[in-house]
């Protein structure tokens, strides 16, 4: 087994697991199971390292789990520093405790926001699909209704959605 980090994820596009080694330029391999993808990637890593050696290329360093001290130094404007000190005193906590609390709250807000954004995008995509389908059906029904004043034979026409999530819904007649 190599010393290179491996990340395994499910690929909807490939309908398989994909194993990736970021340190080796995102070298990847597929497998029907996560262990199969890892085994394939291990073989690919061996071949890649042989190629590096044969070509005389420098071998990338493996990724290592970083150890964090739990401390960092932060420079901030004096006015913000003063507000933090006063807020910590008001709450009866240390400046460190207040800063940790505020960072944790901000991270939770970001995580929640990202989750909600994903859910809203999924709902909008579903709504857009339903709307386009309903509009297609209505157009076909209108075209087939002999009581309409259209001066052409009733023929179903394919329409497709054009635009992005932030643009206005617009149906355009499909080419061909």
N, C-alpha and C positions, 0 to 999 in steps of 0.2 A: 504494500500500500504506500502511495506517495505521501509526501508531507504537504501537498497543496490542498488548499481549502476547496470544498465542493459545495455548491448550492443546488438543491433539487427542487423543482417546481413542476406542477402539472401544466401542460401546454394544450389549450383548447384547439389551437390551430393544427397541431400535429396529432392530437388525440392520444398523446403518450406523455410519459415523464421525460423531462429534460434535465440533465445534470450539467452544470457549468463550472469551469474553473476560472475565476476572475483574474488570477495572477498570470495566467497564460493567455491573455488576450481574449478572454471569454470563450476559450475552447469548450466545445459542448458535445454531448452524446445523448441519444434517445434510448428509451427502453419501455417495455410494457409495464414494468413495475419500477419503483424507485431504486431498489437494489440492482436491478438489471441495468438501469441508466448509469448508476455509479460504477458498476463493473465495466461497462463500455467506455466510460470516461477514463477510468484507470488505465485501460489499454491505450486510449488516445494520448494520455499524458506521457506514458512510457515512450510511445512513438514520437511525440513532440520533443521530448528531452533528447532522444537519440538524434533527431534532426538538428536540434540546437548544437549538439556536440559535433556532429558531422560537418556542419556549416561553419563552425567556429564562432557561433553567436553567443553572446553572454546569456547565461541561464537566469531567468527571472527568479527572484527570491520568493519563497513560499510566504503566504500570508500567515501571520501569527495572531493569536488572540491577544489583544492589547489589554494591559492592566491599567486601570485608571485609579488615580489617587483619591478621587472624590473631591479634589480641590482645583480651583482655577482662579486666576486673578482677572478682575474685570475693571476696566476703566470706564467711568461714566461721568456725565456732567455733574458739577457741584450741586445744582438745584435738585437733580434727581436723587443724589446721595442724601441731601438734607431731608427730602420728603420721605425717603426710606427710613432714615433714622427716627424721624418724628412719628411715622406710622408704626414702627416697631415699638417705640415707647408707649404710644397710645394703646396698642394691643397688649402690652406687657410681655413682649417676647424679644428674643435677641434679633439683631439685624440678620444673622445667618438663618434663623428659623423663618423669618418673614420672607427672605429672598427665596428659600427653598419652597415655601408654600406658594408664593407667586409663580415661580417657574413650573411647579407641578400643576397648578390651576391652568396656566397658559398651555401646557402640553395637553392636558385633558380637553381643553377647548379646541385645540387644533385637531386632535384625534376625532372628536365628536363632529367637528365641521367637515373633515374629510369623509367620514362615514355618511353623514347626511348628504353631502354633495354627490356621492356615489349612488345613494338611494334615489335622490331626485333625478339624476341622469337616467337611471334605469326606468323610473316611472315615466319620464318625458319620452323616452324612446318607445316605450310600450304605448303610450297615448298617441304618439305620432303615427305609429304603425296602424293602430286601430282607426284613427281618423282617415288616413290614406285609404285603407280598405273600405271604410264606410263610404267615402267620397267616390271611389271607383264603382261600388255597387249602385250608388245613386245615379251616377252618370250613365251606366249601362241601362238601368231601368228607364231613365228619361229618354235615352236614345231608342229603346225598344217600344216605348209608349207611342202608339199611332196617333193619339190625340194631341201630341205636341206639334208645334208649327215648324219643326225642323224640315228643311228642304233637302234632306239626304236620306239615303236608306239607313236604317238602324244597324249600326255595326259597333261591337264593343271596341273600345280604344284603350290601349295600355297607357297608364300614366305612372310616373315614378316621382318620388320625393326628391327635391333638389334643395340643398341648403345645409346649414350646420345648426347645432343646437341653439345658437344665439341668433340665427337669422329667421326671417318670416317664412312660414310654410308656403310653398309654391309648388303647384303640380305642373309638370311640363309633359307634353305628349312625347312618348318614347319614339326615338328614331327607328325606322324600319317597321 
